[in-house]
C-alpha cells in the first residue's frame, strides 16, 4: 500500500480539521436581487492575516444569486513542511444554481500564482456514495500534487436535483448543469488557462468526467483538454443492469428503466442491456471527443467486473474511431486497496504524479478538420452551433472542413439528423471567405435545415445550389431554397429545403 509523504499527511490533517469543523451555511435567495455581502475579489485580495481564521461569509455572484464561503485552509501558512513558496488556499464554497434550483457544494484550490497569471486546472469527479471531499481530501493526493505544480483544483459534489444528493448522479443532465454553472463561475473569477483544463474521475466519477467532456466542447466555457478515467461507469444503463440495489434511484434520476434518452445522453458509449456489449448502431456520446486524449485505468482484479468490461468496450469503440485518442492501462500485479490491504475498487491504482506529468503535456487541440457531432441539446459542439428540430432526442451529423488556399474552401455536413440550424464561423474554421466557399450536405431524416455562415464582412455576389442561381429572400416561412445575408451580424443563412444531397456555392 502506498504511503503519503510526511508533508502531505500534515496537509490532510490540516484540511480535515478545517473542513469538518466548518458549518455549511445555506445560501439565501431574494427574488433574483444580489444580497449584501463581501465581494469575492475583495475577499481574496485582502492583504495580511490568516485566511483560515475567517468564518463563513456571503459572496456576491452577479445579480441572480449568492454563494457562501464555508471554510478556508492555507497549506503554505499552516503546513510548513510543504516546499517553501509552494502553496495556496483551499476553499469550500456553496453556490445556488438557478437552472436547477439547488445548491452546489465544491472544493476549490487556488494556487499562489501572481495575480492574472493563467494556470491549468484539474476538475475532479468523485465516486458513488461519497462527496467532493473524496477527490480533494480523503482518497487522493491530487490537491497536494496541484499545489506543487501551481495548478487550480475544482472538485464539485455534482448534486443530483432529482434526489437532492450528490453521491449518486451518473452524469444526469441536471447534475451536469450544476457542474457547468460552478465551472463557469470559477472561470469568471480566476485566471484559468482555457487550453489546459483537465478532467479526472473514478468509478461513477470517471463516467461523469468523460460525459462532461463529451457534452461540453466549447473552449470559452471550459472544454477539457484531456481526461483520465479510472474504472469509470461510462454507461449508466449497464450500471442499472448490474446493480439492482440502486435501480430505484437510477430510475428516479433518469425517468424510468433503460433504454431511454436520458440514459443515453449521460453515457459515453451505448451498451446492450442483455450482455453489455457495444451497440454498433448505438448513440455513443464519446464521438464528440475528437482531439481529446483519454486515458482509462483499471485493476485486473477489481471486483466490479462489469466496470472492467465497460472500460474494455470504451477502448474498443474509441480505438475504432480514427478521430479519437484512447489509451487503456490494465494493472496486472496485486495492488492493495486502502486500509484493507486487499484488492478492491478504489482510487489507489492511480499515481497522482504520473497522471499529472501526462496531463501537463496536453493542451486543448484546435478545431479539427473532420469529426462527428452527437448533440443531446442545443449548444456549441466542436466549433458548430447546433439547434435541433425537437428536444428529447439527439441531433447528429458528420463534418469535414477543407480550407482552400487558392480556391474556394469546402465544408461537408453529412448525415444530418434532427438539425434545425447549424452555424459555422469562417475565421474559427480557418476559411478564407474572399476565395468563396462551398457547402455540401444531406440529411438521413429528410428534414429541411438552415446552414448559417458567420464571420462574413460582406454579402456574396451570388449563391448557387447544385449550380442553379438561388434568390436572396429574407422573408420567413417555408418555400423554395433561398439565402439571406444579415449585415449587422455578418451572417449568411442558406435555407436547404430537402434532405437529398445538395451543393451550395457562395461566390464573393
Buried (B, 14 or more C-beta within 10 A) or exposed (E): EEEEEEBBBBBBEBBBBBBEEBEBBEBEBEEEEEBEBBEBEEBBEEEEEEBBEBEBBBBBBEEEBBBBBBBBBBBBBBBEEBEEEBBBBBBBBBBBBEEBEBBBBBBBBBBBBEEEEBBBBBBBBBBBEBBBBBBBBBBBBBBBBBBBBBBBBBBBBBBBBBBEBBBBBBBBBBBBBBBBBBBEBBBEBBBBBBBBBBBBBBBBBBBBBBBBBBBBBEBEBBBBBBBBBBBBBBBBBBBBBBBEEBEEBBBEBBEEBBBBBBBBBBBBBBBBBEEBEBBEEBBBBBBBBBBBBBBBBBBEBBEBEBBBBBBBBBBBBBEEBEBBBBEBBBBEEEBBBEEEEEBBBBBBBBEBEEBBEBBBEBEBBEBBBEBBBBBBBBBBBBBBBBBBBEEEBBBBBBBBBBBBEEEBBBBBBBBBBBBBBBBBBBEBBEBBBEBBBBBBBBBEEEBBBBBBBBBBEEBBEEBBBEEEEBEBBEEEEEEEBBBBBBEEEBBBBBBBBBBEEBBBBBEB
